[in-house]
Amino acid sequence: MIILKSEDEIELIKKGGEILAKVLIDLKDFIKAGMSTWLINKRAEELVKKMGGRPAFKGYKPAFSKKKYPYATCISLNDEVVHGLPSKKRVLKEGDIVSVDMGVEYKGYYSDAAYTYIVGEVSESVKRLVEVTKKALYMGIEKAVAGNRVGDISYAIGSYVKSFGFSPIKDYCGHGVGKKIHEDPAVPNDGEPGKGELLRPGMTLAIEPMVSMGSGNVKVKEDGWTAVTEDGSLAAHFEHTIAITEEGPIILTDWEKDA
């Protein structure tokens, strides 16, 4: 069931989204080679709590798992697409790309966002992967207009990604968000325009392109959480929580406004 939000509810989601955005902005200067992913998680959790939010992923049990998630963030390196587990043993090195995915609960309302960081120098092809994935997010948001359908968002993302020879990840997708961390509808990263749920004012969505340099096929590691590309190709991930309004889409997790 799709849950429409009032203006007051959207404002509360935005307040949490602003906390989340500040964390992801902070990490742009914080993340460096030689640092463990556990330290990144610690930093993010401390900042969220300091600003009055609660890390929404910690203690959350998604439908695909029998266990609750134990960390504040998902941190995925290189060929890891999503749901990477922070660890003191995972140390960043020059040339890595690292995606940080996080949810925040603020006064009972949820926001969700992700950002892919480049550590040191990388090849032009890797830079292009990251840039295209980020741009695909905004291409999708442009289509998040009342009267359009979810498939219009999905098609905008997938067609843009594929035009550069990259592959949208189809096994994982965006989703509704707000009163829960995961709500209806699903928002795939590829699809047909004009298909899917009708977009209406009051809908709040987490749109999150996940893109691979290779085939786009994924598998889950033995830890039961971390999704990696089957062919070992690099992957990037960006995400915003948005609200659909009569005036158009509003980004509620704007991690670029102070960048």
Secondary structure, DSSP 4 states (H G I P E B T S, - for coil): -B----HHHHHHHHHHHHHHHHHHHHHHHH--TT-BHHHHHHHHHHHHHHTT-EESSTT---TT-SS---SSEEEEETTEEE-PPP-TT-B--TT-EEEEEEEEEETTEEEEEEEEEE-S---HHHHHHHHHHHHHHHHHHHT--TTSBHHHHHHHHHHHHHTTT-EE-SSS-EEE-SSSSSEEEEE-SS--TT-SSBP-TT-EEEE--EEESS---EEE-TTSS-EEETT---EEE-BEEEEEETTEEEESS-TTTT-
